[in-house]
Amino acid sequence: MRQKLSDYVAEFIKGLGVRSVFVVTGGAAAHLIDSFAKVEGLEYICAQHEQGGSMMADGYARSSGNIGVAVATSGPGATNMLTGVGCAYYDSVPVLYITGQVSTYRLRGDSGVRQMGFQEADTVDIFRSITKSAVLITDPRRIRYELERAVYVAHSGRPGPVLVDIPDNLQREMIDPDELEGFIPGGPAALPPTVDPVTLDRCLDLCAKSERPALVLGWGVRLAGAQKAALQLIERLKMPFVLTWGALDLVDHTHPLYAGTFGTHGSRHGNFTVQNADLVLSIGCRMDTHHTAHPVNTFARGAKRIFVDIDAAELDRFTGSGLEVNLPVCADAGAFVRGMLERSVAPAPERTPWLGRVAGWKQAYGLPQTDPRDSDTVDPYFFFQTLAQLCPDDMHVFTDTGCALAWTMQAFDCRAGQRVFSAFNFTPMGYSLPAAIGASFALGHGEVVSINGDGGIQMNIQELATAKRHDLPLKIILVNNKGYSMIRQTQDQWLDARYEGSSVEGGLPQVDFIAVARAYGLETVVVEHNSQVREAIARVMAAKGPVLCDVRIPLDCRVAPQVKFGRPIEDAEPLMERKEFLAQMIVEPLPVSLKLES
């Protein structure tokens, strides 16, 4: 039976198990959105900006584990999606982006003119560098093939976003689905890289001979669906482990072998563990400069390094960098973990001194529990510690960038079942609110926490209207310190605390966010003192619809610990208490210094 091409697209999306598509309408997208409205069990959600819609699809994918879908019109509608597409690309999130395009007979082609059709832009070329695949449909008979191929590519290997650009006149074409060619995956490139038994045995041998090992688990473990297997590997190898920010929720933080996070904004105890290891086994972490600091050859300087990554290019980039990877393993994280479990039969060696030392660092340098009576302001670390305690076990938390991100990662102690997300590698301001909205739809209008800075929320504040339109039980935390605190921290270090462009005095507006939230119809809560934190969070959690909690943080609150940009972890100035404890915990000789800036 013949049907309109846009109807076929809508039914295809429903067939993927997707329930919500995030759209902003326009002349070149009207037929697609009209078709979505006809399909039972598929709803379209009107975002207020295409950037918001693209980030909603990203959040939907992260929370659901399924592909996300966003639709925009041609030209500016498409280009407005770019930042959200970048979030999905750099964090390896499968999202299908569909853009309308001007009719095929209005495409500029090779005419030499800049534009032929109204609102025409070369969307495919613009998006090519931040998608795994970007195609323009020029033949309606190719629609099935290109959609199936796009979805396959989005999920295969290292996942990521894909784009299908569909001209307006082709959306209106009548097609016969039974006559359409399908996509059939094939060839060696279609299979994820595996790991051979010899390499697995070498890894196990290095682990067995190590006296001070550290296991690094990254976002790739979650992408591979190997979180349960990773926990089994931890128990089997009996190694202290650290988590990247992308994997913060992978294992319950009460696990006795959990050593913290690491890197330039990681925990002190986590960095001490990695920097003093004699073996670092990293699985599903690409080891960017936030992990290694700079220069990279100072990272785990006395350790042998085994890096496991599905992307060969991520391993190859260390060649000539000064950081030697003793055993690079190009493999799917899940296949590697399961392979290690299958081949590890010998009991793990006894490492009581090392495990005791790691436990001692964790006790000495973990974040202290703040007494609510200690301050007449709000301590962000106390706030996020309390938030973690009061969030339900199945809560999904989306955090923005800047200090809001760093404080969350440093103070939010995850329990089993809680999930913490951010656009970790692209980190745009304005990500959290729309991504949390997408997650709420993925969870069936579920409760989601959205953590924002007062700067970041301005970037997509219009999506408060989307949250209210659907009465989503969104818990919006606004970390309000009247400006861009992370930038101010950089300006403290490099520009003699001249806060140009990052403060009210430096040109930013002072916004009454409570008035704005109420104008959108949201419930509001204000927190100004530590003593109010627990009650305020309880009110936020009890709210039925969207609620904004304005948490007023002093302007001089900073992220600590943090290593200054451009400085290696072990050479940063020590600004910490209880150095005598640290000295007692060190057993000579150590491969590196343990200095870490507070």
MARTOR-246462 format. One record per residue (C-alpha): residue in one letter; x, y, z. Coordinates in steps of 0.25 Angstrom, whole numbers, plus 5000, padded with zeros to 4 digits. Layout:
N
AXYZ/...
// end
This chain:
598
M500050005000/R500650134996/Q500750245007/K501450385008/L502850385011/S502750465024/D501750365029/Y502750255026/V503850335034/A502850345046/E502550195046/F503950165045/I504250245057/K503150175065/G503750045061/L505050075068/G504250085081/V504350235082/R503150295089/S503550445088/V504150525077/F504650665080/V504350775069/V504250915065/T503350935053/G503651015041/G503251005026/A504250895023/A503850815035/A502350835035/H502050705027/L502850615037/I502250675049/D500850655043/S501150515041/F501650495055/A500250535060/K499650425052/V500450315059/E499850255071/G500850235082/L501750345077/E501750485082/Y502450605077/I502950705088/C503050855084/A504350905089/Q504451055089/H505851055082/E506450955073/Q507750955082/G506750915093/G506150805085/S507450745081/M507850735095/M506550675099/A506750565089/D508150545095/G507650535109/Y506550445105/A507550355099/R508450355111/S507350325121/S506550225112/G507750145106/N507050155093/I507250255082/G506750395083/V506150475071/A506050625069/V505450695056/A505650835051/T505450915039/S506450955028/G507451065029/P507451135043/G506651025049/A507650925046/T508851005050/N508251035063/M508350895066/L509850885065/T510250905080/G509350785084/V509850705073/G511250725078/C510850685092/A510450545086/Y511650535077/Y512750565087/D512050475098/S511750355088/V510150365090/P509350305079/V508350415074/L507650425060/Y507450565056/I506550595044/T506550725037/G505650775026/Q506250835014/V505750925002/S505150844991/T506150774982/Y505950864970/R506350984979/L507650924984/R508851014980/G509650894976/D510950934968/S510351054963/G511351144970/V510251234977/R510251234992/Q508751204993/M507651164983/G506451124992/F505851205003/Q506551165016/E507451075009/A508751035016/D509750915012/T509350845025/V510150715022/D511450785020/I511150875033/F510850745041/R511850655035/S513050675045/I512150645058/T511350535053/K511650385050/S510850395037/A510150515030/V509350495017/L508350575008/I507250495002/T507150514987/D506350394983/P505050364991/R505350214989/R506550224997/I505850265010/R505750125016/Y507250095013/E507750225019/L506850225031/E507250085035/R508750105032/A508750235040/V508150165052/Y509150045050/V510350145050/A509850225062/H509850095070/S511050015064/G512450025069/R512650155077/P511250215077/G510950355073/P509950445066/V509450435051/L508750535042/V507750505031/D507350635023/I506050615015/P505650715005/D504150775006/N503650714993/L504150574996/Q503450575009/R502150595001/E502550484991/M501650354991/I502450224992/D502250074993/P502950025006/D502949885000/E503849934988/L504850004997/E506249944998/G506749915012/F508049935019/I508849805022/P510049825031/G511249745026/G512849735026/P513849735037/A513649885040/A512249845045/L512749765056/P513249835069/P514749815072/T515049695081/V516249655089/D517049525087/P517349425098/V518849455098/T518549605101/L517649565112/D518649475118/R519649585118/C518749685125/L518449575135/D519949555137/L520249695139/C519049715149/A519549595157/K521049645158/S520549785162/E520649825177/R519949965175/P518949955164/A517850045161/L516650015152/V516050135144/L514650115139/G514050215129/W512750245121/G513150135111/V512750025121/R511350085122/L511250095107/A511649955106/G510549915116/A511649845124/Q511349915138/K511049785145/A512249715139/A513149825143/L512649815157/Q512949665156/L514349695151/I514649795163/E514249685172/R515149575165/L516349665163/K516249735177/M516749865172/P516450005177/F515750075166/V515450215162/L514350265153/T514250375142/W513150475143/G512450405132/A512450275140/L512150345154/D510950255155/L511550125151/V511750065165/D511150105178/H512150195185/T512050125198/H512850005192/P514049985200/L515049985188/Y514450115182/A515650215183/G514950335177/T515050415164/F516350465158/G516950575149/T516950725150/H515650735157/G515650605164/S515750565178/R517050565186/H516950425190/G516650375176/N517850455170/F518750395181/T518350255177/V518550275162/Q519850355164/N520550255173/A520050135165/D521050035159/L519949995149/V518850065143/L517749985136/S516850085129/I515550025122/G514650115114/C515250245117/R515950325106/M516950395116/D516750535112/T517550655118/H516550665130/H516950525134/T518450535131/A518750685134/H519950745127/P520950705123/V520350565120/N521650495123/T521450525138/F520150445139/A520450325147/R521850345145/G522350215152/A521250125146/K521150025135/R519850065127/I518849975120/F517850065112/V516549995107/D515750075097/I514850035085/D515450155077/A516750125071/A517050275069/E516850295084/L518050205086/D518850245075/R518850395079/F519750365091/T520950325081/G521950435082/S521150505094/G522150465104/L521150375111/E521550235108/V520450135108/N521050005111/L519949915106/P518849985097/V517649895095/C516649935084/A515349865088/D513949875093/A513949905108/G512949805110/A513649695102/F514949725110/V514349725123/R513549595121/G514849535114/M515649565127/L514549495136/E514649375127/R516149355128/S516449405142/V516449275150/A517549305160/P517249375173/A517649525174/P518949545181/E518949595195/R519049755195/T518749785209/P519749905211/W519349965198/L517849955201/G518050005215/R518850125209/V517750165199/A516650145210/G517450245219/W517550345208/K516050335206/Q515850355221/A516850475222/Y516450545209/G515050515207/L514050635207/P513650665222/Q512250665226/T511850805229/D511050845241/P509850925236/R510051015248/D511451055243/S511151165233/D510051265231/T510251245216/V510151115207/D511351025206/P511150965192/Y511850835196/F510950825208/F509750855198/F510150745188/Q510450645199/T509150665205/L508450655191/A509050525188/Q508550475202/L507150515199/C507050475184/P506250345183/D507050225179/D506550225164/M506750375162/H507350425149/V508150555151/F508650645140/T509650755143/D510150865134/T511550925133/G512451005141/C512451005157/A511150935156/L511750815149/A512950815158/W512250825171/T511350715167/M512450625162/Q513250645175/A512150645186/F510950555180/D511250415186/C510450325177/R509650205182/A509350085174/G508250115164/Q508450265164/R508950325150/V509750455148/F509850515134/S510550635127/A511050675114/F512450635119/N513350665107/F512650775100/T512050845113/P511250955108/M510551045117/G509051025116/Y509050865114/S508450825127/L507050875126/P506650825112/A507450695114/A506650675127/I505350695120/G505750595110/A506050495121/S504750515128/F504050485115/A504850355114/L504450315128/G502950335125/H502850475131/G503850435142/E504450515153/V505850565149/V506750665155/S507350775147/I508550855153/N508950985146/G509851105149/D509151245148/G509951265135/G509651135129/I508151135131/Q508051265123/M508551195110/N507251115110/I506351175120/Q505251175110/E505051025112/L504451055126/A503151075117/T503350925112/A503450875126/K502250945130/R501450915117/H501550765120/D501550785136/L502750705137/P503250665151/L504550735149/K505450775161/I506250895156/I507450935164/L507951075162/V509351095167/N509351245168/N510651325170/K510351435161/G511251405150/Y512151305144/S512951255156/M513851155149/I514251265140/R514551355152/Q515351245158/T516251245145/Q516251395146/D516751385160/Q517951295155/W518351375142/L517751515142/D517951565156/A516451545159/R515951645149/Y514551585147/E514251645133/G513051575126/S512851485138/S512151565148/V511051665150/E512151775152/G512851715139/G511651735130/L510651625133/P509151655137/Q508651625151/V507351535149/D506251515158/F506051365155/I504951345165/A504151445157/V504551385144/A504151245149/R502851295154/A502551365141/Y502651225134/G501751165145/L502751085153/E502751065168/T503951125175/V504851105187/V505951195192/V507151145200/E508151245207/H508651175219/N509251035222/S508151015232/Q507051025221/V507650925212/R507050795216/E505650855217/A505750925204/I506250795197/A505050715203/R504150825198/V504750815184/M504650655184/A503150665189/A502750755177/K501850695167/G502150785155/P503350865151/V504050945163/L505251035163/C506051045175/D506951165176/V508151125184/R508951255187/I510451225188/P511451335192/L512251395181/D513551355186/C513251205187/R514251125178/V514450985174/A515450905182/P516250825180/Q516650875166/V517950875159/K518351005152/F518250995137/G519550955130/R520150895142/P520350745145/I519650685157/E520850655165/D521550795163/A520350875168/E520550955181/P520050875193/L518950955201/M518450845210/E518350805224/R518850685231/K520150675223/E520650595235/F519650485232/L520050485217/A521550465221/Q521150345230/M520450275219/I521550285209/V522450165208/E523750195201/P524150195190/L522950255183/P522950275168/V522450415169/S522150535178/L520750545185/K520650695184/L519250735180/E518650875180/S517450895189/
// end
